[in-house]
Amino acid sequence: MAVSQGSRAGLAKLIDCLFDIDQQGENIMQIKISRKLEPALAFNLVKFSLQIFEKELNELTIEEYLEVYLQASNELILYQKILQSEAACGVVIPQALIHKAYDRFQAEHGGEEYFPRHLQKNKLKSVDYLTSLGNTLKVEAVLARVAFHAGPVGQGEIEAYYKSHQSAFALSEQRSARHILFSTEHCCSHLSEDALPRRISSLHARLQRNPQTFSQEALRHSDCVTASCGGYLGRVSPGELCGALDQALFQMAAGEISPVIQTVQGFHILYCEAVHATGIAEVHGRIRQILTQKKRTLACRAWLMDLFREPIKNLP
């Protein structure tokens, strides 16, 4: 977020009143907290310093600190309004959940040995940190409660969204397929040069007459690892098979047997069991999830706009 010159000058004066600032180099400062700071604001300053810049508070440049301060102050006002709202009444965060979150933050920031020193360096007590953490969890719970009342997504909404965003859901057509392989290495050691083509030709003719026997023939004749499951390859997407097999499979109709295909591995026969065309059914759940999230976000945004029409009390 860019900070205007006017805002920067005003905030700089405010910060000078709260901190001792030692200028080091061009734009680097060491911030030493010289007066007691509102614990909730101190909590936010530390949080946004790490989130935005991945730095400790006293490692920030002046510009970085001003951005962190604005974010921290804005969130403090937002949280206060939410916690004072009717929707927050009756929302209680169990202490066990707060302490669990505290333990997670502690583990992420140096563990039991370092984290207390981290708090002390930023003029935060563990009890204040727990209070601010509890408020954060309570705000999340309130917003989740507001979002829950956004209402379900209808089938018509899903269809309309799909029609206007089809390019975003473009999926490759898939095919369910089975496969028989005559391995060149295996066959050459067991069959004569003349016998192999006759065996493959005979099998191919049988399969063309009766494709439904493909799985049984694969069990008896295939050298592929899929033989034990009737040569079943599953639902195949374009590009998953080697070039010649891929090209052949995606030109086949459901129920069709491929010609005999020769590759360096040997001789292959494919069976296309089914063609799975893409459509709304394939992405129905994903669209519902997208629209549900949008509805919940809009519900929270509308609720917050109404909330901020009311006067703000007890600002820090």
WONOR-V305366 format. One record per residue. RES is the residue in one letter. SS is DSSP state (A for helix, B for strand, O for the rest). PHI is phi in whole degrees, 0 to 359 (999 if undefined). D_LAST is the distance of its C-alpha to the last C-alpha in whole Angstrom. Layout:
BEGIN
RES_SS_PHI_D_LAST, RES_SS_PHI_D_LAST
END
This chain:
BEGIN
M_O_999_23, A_O_284_24, V_O_252_22, S_O_290_23, Q_A_299_24, G_A_296_22, S_A_297_19, R_A_297_20, A_A_294_21, G_A_295_17, L_A_291_16, A_A_299_18, K_A_296_18, L_A_297_14, I_A_295_15, D_A_302_18, C_A_287_16, L_A_262_14, F_B_229_17, D_B_269_21, I_B_244_23, D_B_257_26, Q_B_285_28, Q_B_227_31, G_O_75_33, E_O_289_32, N_O_219_29, I_B_258_28, M_B_225_25, Q_B_253_25, I_B_256_21, K_B_246_21, I_B_291_17, S_O_254_18, R_O_232_15, K_O_293_13, L_O_253_10, E_O_313_7, P_A_305_10, A_A_295_9, L_A_290_9, A_A_300_12, F_A_301_13, N_A_294_13, L_A_300_14, V_A_296_17, K_A_298_18, F_A_287_18, S_A_299_20, L_A_284_23, Q_A_293_23, I_A_277_23, F_A_245_25, E_O_55_26, K_O_228_25, E_O_290_23, L_A_302_20, N_A_280_23, E_A_258_25, L_O_282_24, T_B_284_25, I_A_299_23, E_A_300_23, E_A_296_22, Y_A_295_19, L_A_298_18, E_A_295_19, V_A_299_17, Y_A_297_14, L_A_297_14, Q_A_298_15, A_A_297_12, S_A_293_9, N_A_297_11, E_A_292_12, L_A_298_9, I_A_296_8, L_A_300_12, Y_A_296_12, Q_A_298_9, K_A_297_12, I_A_294_15, L_A_290_14, Q_O_271_14, S_O_282_17, E_A_297_21, A_A_297_22, A_A_278_20, C_O_297_21, G_O_84_24, V_O_276_23, V_O_235_23, I_O_263_23, P_O_301_26, Q_A_302_25, A_A_299_28, L_A_290_27, I_A_296_23, H_A_293_26, K_A_295_28, A_A_295_25, Y_A_300_24, D_A_297_28, R_A_293_28, F_A_298_25, Q_A_297_27, A_A_295_30, E_A_284_29, H_O_235_28, G_O_99_30, G_A_81_31, E_A_299_31, E_A_284_32, Y_A_270_30, F_A_301_26, P_A_301_25, R_A_292_26, H_A_298_24, L_A_295_21, Q_A_299_22, K_A_299_22, N_O_259_18, K_O_57_17, L_O_244_17, K_O_266_18, S_A_300_20, V_A_294_19, D_A_293_15, Y_A_297_17, L_A_296_19, T_A_297_16, S_A_295_14, L_A_295_17, G_A_298_18, N_A_296_15, T_A_299_17, L_A_294_20, K_A_291_19, V_A_299_18, E_A_299_21, A_A_293_23, V_A_297_21, L_A_296_22, A_A_295_26, R_A_294_26, V_A_296_26, A_A_297_28, F_A_299_31, H_O_273_31, A_O_292_32, G_O_94_36, P_O_285_39, V_O_270_40, G_O_274_44, Q_A_299_47, G_A_297_47, E_A_295_44, I_A_296_45, E_A_295_48, A_A_295_47, Y_A_294_44, Y_A_297_47, K_A_296_49, S_A_271_47, H_O_227_46, Q_A_301_49, S_A_297_49, A_A_286_46, F_A_247_48, A_O_293_51, L_O_244_53, S_O_286_56, E_O_296_59, Q_B_249_60, R_B_224_63, S_B_275_64, A_B_220_67, R_B_236_70, H_B_212_72, I_B_239_75, L_B_238_76, F_B_259_79, S_B_292_78, T_A_303_81, E_A_296_81, H_A_290_81, C_A_293_84, C_A_295_86, S_A_275_87, H_A_244_88, L_O_238_89, S_O_287_92, E_A_298_91, D_A_278_93, A_A_287_91, L_A_298_88, P_A_301_88, R_A_295_90, R_A_295_88, I_A_293_85, S_A_296_86, S_A_295_88, L_A_295_84, H_A_298_83, A_A_294_85, R_A_298_85, L_A_293_81, Q_A_293_82, R_A_287_84, N_O_216_81, P_A_301_78, Q_A_294_77, T_A_271_79, F_A_303_76, S_A_296_74, Q_A_293_78, E_A_294_79, A_A_296_76, L_A_300_76, R_A_277_80, H_A_241_80, S_O_284_77, D_O_265_76, C_O_281_72, V_A_296_70, T_A_279_69, A_A_304_73, S_A_296_72, C_A_246_69, G_O_71_72, G_O_76_71, Y_B_288_67, L_B_264_65, G_B_85_62, R_B_276_60, V_B_253_61, S_O_260_59, P_O_304_60, G_O_95_61, E_O_279_61, L_O_263_64, C_O_296_67, G_A_312_68, A_A_294_71, L_A_291_70, D_A_299_66, Q_A_298_68, A_A_292_71, L_A_299_69, F_O_273_67, Q_O_249_70, M_O_267_71, A_O_266_71, A_O_299_70, G_O_86_73, E_O_267_75, I_B_258_76, S_O_283_76, P_O_295_79, V_O_289_79, I_B_246_77, Q_B_259_78, T_B_227_76, V_O_295_76, Q_O_282_75, G_B_148_78, F_B_247_78, H_B_238_76, I_B_229_76, L_B_249_73, Y_B_233_72, C_B_269_70, E_B_283_69, A_B_204_66, V_B_251_64, H_B_252_61, A_O_287_60, T_O_275_56, G_O_193_54, I_A_297_51, A_A_299_52, E_A_289_51, V_A_238_48, H_A_304_47, G_A_296_45, R_A_294_43, I_A_294_42, R_A_301_41, Q_A_296_38, I_A_299_37, L_A_290_37, T_A_298_36, Q_A_297_33, K_A_297_33, K_A_298_33, R_A_292_30, T_A_297_28, L_A_295_29, A_A_296_28, C_A_294_24, R_A_296_24, A_A_295_25, W_A_296_23, L_A_294_20, M_A_297_21, D_A_296_22, L_A_297_18, F_O_278_17, R_O_282_19, E_O_276_17, P_O_294_14, I_O_272_11, K_O_251_9, N_O_50_6, L_O_293_4, P_O_291_0
END
